[in-house]
Amino acid sequence: MTELHHATGAAHRPAVDAARWPAVANRPGPSRPRDALARTLVRRALARLPLRVRYGTGPVRGTTGPLLDIADPEGFMRRIGRDGLIGFGESYLAHEWDAEDLVGVLTVFAEHADRIVPRWAQRLRRAWAPAHPVGQYNTLEAAPKHVHHHYDLSNELFGLFLDPTLSYSAALFSRLPAAWDDLAAAQHRKIDRLLDLAGVGPGTRLLEIGTGWGELALRAALRGAHVVTATLSEEQRRLAARRALRDGLTGRITLLLRDYRELEGQYDAIISVEMIEAVGAAYWPRYFQTLQELLAPGGRIALQAITMPHDRMLATRHTYTWIQKYIFPGGFLPSVTALEQCAARHTRLHIARRDGYGDHYAQTLRLWRERFTARDAQVADLGFDATFRRMWTFYLAYSEAGFRARYLDVQQILLQEADR
């Protein structure tokens, strides 16, 4: 770890494109009260965690856990003092801290998320945490921009770390731990379970909200369903159309570039995979109302959703996060309780069944992360700079840690309309 520590020192930090990454390239200016408070709170918090920590060239403190190597303590503390967890992530992008076991360090933080900051400081969260930018709300006008920010990066980029099904959601493995060769079959297992949950078979009128790169639509069409699938990603729609043509399924699949709020018709089954996370809490009622309006009598809805504990959702609902700033603008993870309450208050829908399998998402993310880092040179060849590649490594590790710590879960949920 000594080599890693010296390689990430201030004198050896890779240059950051300030025009593209201004918040990473330019650390906040000094503020004595904030800096002093941050140093006190952060050092005390780290001392309580099962981590080993090194500040600058000092000795390693602590005796157990993965090593958090803070090469630039001043920059690290200053960023956290200004921007909390956003600053923590930006400090990583700026090479002010590192870890050989990045997922291990982040898992420790996720396991102790509700205890890192003292209770009295948590009550001040809204006073110091950055507010959501107005442009991050998923209006009809803003939603396509948010989708474009992530999903239209490059089909080639996603193809480098996803399996041949191009499925970008939790797989369902037959055994754990999983290996790369298990992933494609596990993605089909996940898709087939959702299709079964929604009762999709020959002649089913199926609506999919959130096309991805088309694997679920293709698999449903092979069952004999008539599929309408909607996305806001031009890149995804283009590739999904090519795949449907390749498989001779264009007569059974209609691909729409359309917001869920603009969909029409009646469907026997509706499936939406990890889409509600991008809707935004303010629009959950409209999302559920849309599901009810589009569902034919007796129909079934199958959702796959990433969820978090209800108390943590309430505690963080006003917090602007690193993930929202850099990865998923406008996104917010629901709790199962929030989904139940929203469906009950705004529709006649109710959760008839749900199954969680967060451990499988941790494995899925591990396989993606390992593949992404192994193909770093190929990602660079696509034009993505070193800061982007470090950002995506952090995003995948951060997400994996959330599931490893069971801070996050993923649910397959069956919704049905209650009897009138």
C-alpha positions in Angstrom: 0.0 0.0 0.0 3.0 2.3 0.4 3.5 2.5 -3.3 -0.2 3.4 -3.8 0.1 6.1 -1.1 3.1 7.8 -2.7 1.7 7.4 -6.2 -1.4 9.4 -5.2 0.5 12.2 -3.4 0.0 15.8 -4.6 3.1 15.8 -6.7 2.1 12.8 -8.7 -1.6 13.4 -9.2 -2.8 13.1 -12.8 -3.9 16.3 -14.4 -7.7 16.9 -14.4 -9.4 18.7 -17.2 -10.7 21.8 -15.4 -13.1 22.7 -18.2 -14.8 19.4 -18.0 -14.4 18.6 -14.3 -14.3 22.0 -12.5 -15.4 20.8 -9.1 -12.7 18.1 -9.2 -9.9 20.3 -10.5 -10.6 23.2 -8.2 -10.7 22.4 -4.5 -12.8 24.8 -2.4 -11.1 27.8 -0.8 -10.3 27.8 2.9 -12.9 28.5 5.6 -11.5 28.2 9.1 -14.7 27.4 11.0 -15.9 24.8 8.5 -12.5 23.3 8.0 -11.9 22.9 11.8 -15.4 21.4 12.3 -14.8 19.0 9.4 -11.5 17.9 10.7 -12.9 17.2 14.1 -16.0 15.3 12.9 -14.3 13.3 10.2 -11.4 12.2 12.3 -13.7 11.2 15.2 -16.0 9.3 12.8 -13.1 7.5 11.1 -11.7 6.5 14.4 -14.9 4.8 15.4 -15.1 2.7 12.2 -13.5 -0.7 11.5 -11.0 0.9 9.2 -7.3 1.5 9.1 -6.6 5.1 8.2 -3.4 6.9 7.1 -3.2 10.7 6.9 -0.6 12.0 4.6 2.8 10.4 5.3 1.8 9.6 8.9 1.5 6.2 10.5 -1.5 3.9 9.9 -4.1 4.3 12.6 -6.4 1.4 13.6 -5.7 -2.3 13.6 -8.6 -3.8 11.7 -10.4 -3.4 8.4 -9.4 -2.1 4.9 -7.0 0.8 4.6 -8.2 4.3 3.7 -5.2 6.2 2.5 -5.7 9.9 2.6 -2.8 11.4 0.7 -4.1 15.0 0.9 -5.8 15.4 4.3 -6.3 19.2 3.8 -8.1 18.7 0.4 -10.1 15.7 1.8 -11.3 17.6 4.8 -12.0 20.8 3.0 -14.2 19.1 0.4 -16.2 17.2 2.9 -16.6 20.3 5.0 -18.1 22.1 2.0 -20.1 19.4 0.2 -20.4 16.4 2.5 -20.6 13.1 0.5 -20.4 15.0 -2.8 -17.0 16.3 -1.6 -16.0 12.8 -0.5 -16.6 11.5 -4.0 -14.9 14.5 -5.7 -11.9 14.0 -3.4 -11.6 10.5 -4.7 -11.7 11.7 -8.3 -9.0 14.3 -7.4 -6.8 11.5 -6.1 -6.8 13.0 -2.6 -7.6 9.6 -1.1 -7.5 6.0 -2.4 -7.9 2.4 -1.2 -6.6 -0.8 -2.6 -9.8 -2.4 -1.4 -12.2 0.4 -2.6 -15.3 -1.7 -2.2 -14.3 -2.8 1.2 -13.8 0.8 2.4 -17.1 1.9 0.9 -18.9 -1.1 2.4 -17.7 -0.1 5.9 -19.2 3.4 5.3 -22.5 1.9 4.0 -22.8 -0.4 7.0 -22.4 2.5 9.4 -24.3 5.2 7.3 -26.7 6.1 10.1 -23.9 6.5 12.7 -21.0 8.2 10.9 -22.4 11.7 11.5 -23.4 12.5 15.1 -27.2 12.9 15.7 -26.9 16.6 16.4 -25.0 17.1 13.2 -27.5 15.0 11.2 -30.2 17.5 12.4 -28.3 20.2 10.6 -28.1 18.3 7.3 -30.4 20.6 5.4 -28.3 23.6 6.5 -25.0 22.4 5.0 -26.0 19.8 2.5 -26.2 21.0 -1.1 -29.8 21.6 -2.3 -31.2 19.8 -5.4 -30.7 22.0 -8.4 -34.0 23.1 -10.0 -33.0 21.5 -13.3 -32.8 18.1 -11.6 -36.5 17.6 -11.4 -37.8 15.1 -13.9 -40.2 17.3 -15.8 -41.2 16.3 -19.3 -38.6 18.7 -20.6 -35.8 17.7 -18.3 -36.2 13.9 -18.3 -34.7 13.3 -21.8 -31.6 15.3 -20.8 -31.2 13.2 -17.7 -31.5 10.0 -19.7 -29.1 11.3 -22.3 -26.5 12.2 -19.6 -26.1 8.5 -18.6 -27.6 6.1 -21.2 -26.5 7.9 -24.4 -22.8 8.0 -23.3 -22.0 5.3 -25.9 -23.4 1.9 -26.7 -19.8 0.8 -27.2 -19.0 1.8 -23.6 -21.7 -0.3 -22.1 -20.8 -3.2 -24.4 -17.4 -3.3 -22.9 -18.5 -4.3 -19.5 -22.0 -5.8 -19.9 -22.6 -9.4 -21.0 -23.9 -10.2 -24.5 -27.6 -9.7 -23.4 -26.7 -6.0 -22.7 -28.8 -6.2 -19.6 -28.0 -3.2 -17.2 -29.9 -4.4 -14.1 -29.5 -7.0 -11.4 -29.1 -10.6 -12.6 -30.5 -13.6 -10.7 -27.9 -16.3 -10.3 -28.3 -19.9 -9.7 -25.5 -19.9 -7.2 -23.2 -17.4 -5.3 -20.5 -16.2 -5.6 -21.0 -15.7 -9.3 -18.6 -16.0 -12.2 -18.6 -14.0 -15.5 -19.7 -17.1 -17.4 -22.8 -17.2 -15.2 -24.0 -13.7 -16.0 -25.8 -14.0 -19.3 -27.9 -17.0 -18.1 -28.5 -15.1 -14.8 -29.9 -12.1 -16.8 -32.2 -14.4 -18.7 -33.3 -16.0 -15.4 -34.2 -12.5 -14.1 -36.1 -11.6 -17.3 -38.0 -14.9 -17.4 -39.0 -14.5 -13.8 -40.4 -11.0 -14.5 -42.2 -12.3 -17.6 -43.7 -15.2 -15.6 -44.7 -12.7 -12.8 -46.6 -10.6 -15.3 -48.1 -13.6 -16.9 -46.6 -13.0 -20.4 -47.3 -15.6 -23.0 -48.6 -16.0 -26.6 -50.9 -13.1 -27.5 -50.2 -11.0 -24.4 -50.3 -7.3 -25.0 -47.1 -6.2 -23.1 -45.9 -2.7 -22.3 -42.4 -2.3 -21.2 -41.5 1.1 -19.7 -37.7 1.5 -20.1 -36.4 -0.5 -23.1 -32.7 -0.7 -22.2 -31.0 -2.4 -25.1 -34.0 -4.6 -25.8 -33.3 -7.9 -24.3 -36.6 -8.2 -22.3 -38.7 -7.1 -25.3 -36.9 -9.7 -27.5 -37.4 -12.5 -25.0 -41.1 -11.6 -24.6 -41.6 -11.5 -28.3 -40.1 -15.0 -28.6 -42.9 -16.1 -26.2 -45.4 -14.8 -28.7 -46.3 -11.5 -26.9 -47.0 -8.3 -28.8 -44.6 -5.8 -27.2 -44.7 -2.1 -27.0 -41.5 -0.8 -25.4 -40.7 2.9 -24.6 -37.5 4.7 -23.8 -36.1 8.2 -23.8 -32.6 7.0 -24.9 -32.0 7.5 -28.7 -28.9 5.3 -28.5 -30.7 2.4 -26.8 -33.7 2.6 -29.1 -31.4 2.5 -32.2 -29.5 -0.6 -31.0 -32.7 -2.3 -29.7 -34.2 -1.8 -33.2 -31.1 -3.4 -34.9 -31.3 -6.4 -32.5 -35.1 -6.9 -33.2 -34.3 -6.8 -37.0 -31.5 -9.2 -36.6 -33.8 -11.7 -34.7 -36.7 -11.3 -37.1 -39.0 -9.9 -34.4 -39.8 -6.4 -35.8 -43.4 -7.5 -36.4 -43.9 -8.2 -32.7 -42.0 -5.3 -31.2 -42.9 -1.6 -31.4 -40.1 0.7 -30.2 -41.2 4.1 -29.0 -39.0 7.1 -28.1 -41.5 8.4 -25.5 -41.9 9.4 -21.9 -44.0 7.2 -19.7 -46.4 10.1 -19.1 -47.2 10.2 -22.8 -48.1 6.5 -23.4 -51.5 5.4 -24.4 -53.4 2.2 -24.8 -54.4 -0.8 -22.7 -52.1 -3.7 -21.9 -52.5 -7.1 -20.3 -49.1 -6.9 -18.7 -46.7 -4.0 -17.9 -43.1 -4.5 -16.9 -40.6 -1.9 -15.8 -37.1 -2.8 -14.8 -35.2 -0.4 -12.5 -37.0 2.5 -14.0 -38.8 4.0 -11.0 -35.4 5.0 -9.5 -35.1 7.5 -12.3 -38.6 8.9 -11.9 -38.0 11.1 -8.9 -40.1 11.1 -5.7 -42.2 14.1 -6.8 -43.4 12.1 -9.8 -44.1 8.7 -8.1 -47.8 9.4 -7.9 -48.0 10.2 -11.7 -46.0 7.0 -12.4 -48.3 4.8 -10.5 -51.4 6.5 -11.9 -50.0 5.9 -15.4 -49.5 2.2 -14.6 -53.1 1.9 -13.5 -54.5 3.8 -16.5 -52.6 1.6 -19.0 -53.4 -1.7 -17.4 -56.3 -3.7 -18.8 -58.8 -5.2 -16.4 -57.3 -8.3 -14.7 -53.8 -7.3 -15.9 -50.5 -7.6 -14.0 -47.6 -5.3 -13.4 -44.1 -6.6 -12.7 -41.6 -4.1 -11.4 -37.9 -4.5 -10.6 -36.8 -1.7 -8.2 -33.8 -0.8 -6.2 -34.9 0.1 -2.7 -33.4 1.5 0.5 -34.7 1.4 4.1 -37.6 3.7 4.8 -35.9 5.7 7.6 -32.8 6.3 5.5 -35.0 7.4 2.5 -36.7 9.9 4.7 -33.4 11.1 6.2 -31.8 11.7 2.8 -34.8 12.8 0.6 -33.7 16.4 0.6 -29.9 15.6 0.1 -28.2 16.2 -3.2 -25.8 13.3 -3.7 -22.7 12.5 -5.6 -24.7 9.9 -7.6 -27.2 12.5 -8.6 -24.6 15.0 -9.6 -22.4 12.7 -11.6 -24.2 9.6 -12.6 -28.1 9.7 -12.5 -29.4 13.3 -12.5 -32.9 13.4 -11.1 -32.8 9.9 -9.6 -33.9 8.9 -6.1 -34.3 5.4 -4.6 -37.7 4.5 -3.0 -38.3 2.3 0.0 -40.8 -0.6 -0.2 -42.9 1.4 2.3 -43.0 4.4 0.1 -44.0 2.3 -2.9 -46.8 0.7 -0.9 -48.0 4.1 0.4 -47.9 5.7 -3.0 -49.8 3.0 -4.7 -52.5 3.0 -1.9 -52.9 6.7 -1.9 -53.0 7.4 -5.6 -54.3 4.2 -7.3 -56.2 1.0 -6.7 -53.0 -0.9 -7.2 -51.5 -3.0 -4.4 -48.4 -5.1 -4.0 -49.5 -8.7 -4.3 -46.0 -10.2 -4.0 -42.4 -9.1 -3.7 -39.0 -10.8 -3.5 -35.7 -9.3 -2.7 -32.3 -10.5 -3.9 -29.8 -7.7 -3.1 -26.9 -10.2 -2.7 -27.3 -11.0 -6.4 -27.0 -7.3 -7.3 -23.7 -7.1 -5.4 -22.4 -9.9 -7.5 -23.7 -8.4 -10.7 -21.9 -5.1 -9.9 -18.7 -6.9 -9.0 -18.6 -8.6 -12.4 -19.3 -5.3 -14.2 -16.6 -3.5 -12.2 -14.0 -6.1 -12.8 -14.8 -6.1 -16.5 -14.8 -2.3 -16.7 -11.4 -1.9 -14.9 -9.9 -4.8 -16.9 -10.8 -2.9 -20.1 -9.6 0.5 -19.0 -7.5 1.0 -22.2 -10.4 0.2 -24.4 -12.6 2.7 -22.5 -9.9 5.2 -23.0 -9.8 4.4 -26.8 -13.5 5.4 -26.9 -12.5 8.9 -25.8 -13.3 8.8 -22.0 -10.6 10.5 -20.0 -8.9 9.3 -16.8 -11.3 11.2 -14.5 -14.3 9.7 -16.2 -12.9 6.2 -15.8 -12.1 6.8 -12.2 -15.6 8.2 -11.7 -17.2 5.1 -13.1 -15.0 2.8 -11.1 -16.1 4.7 -8.0 -19.8 4.5 -9.1 -19.7 0.8 -9.6 -17.8 0.2 -6.3 -20.1 2.6 -4.4 -23.2 0.7 -5.7 -21.7 -2.7 -5.0 -20.9 -1.6 -1.5 -24.4 -0.5 -0.9 -25.7 -4.0 -1.7 -22.9 -5.8 0.1 -23.8 -3.8 3.3 -27.5 -4.5 2.7 -28.1 -0.8 2.8 -29.7 -1.3 -0.6 -31.9 -4.1 -1.9 -33.5 -5.0 -5.2 -37.1 -6.2 -5.4 -39.2 -7.9 -8.0 -42.7 -6.7 -7.3 -46.1 -7.8 -8.5 -48.8 -5.1 -8.6 -52.4 -5.9 -9.2 -55.6 -3.8 -9.1 -57.6 -4.3 -5.9 -61.1 -5.6 -6.3 -63.6 -2.8 -6.8 
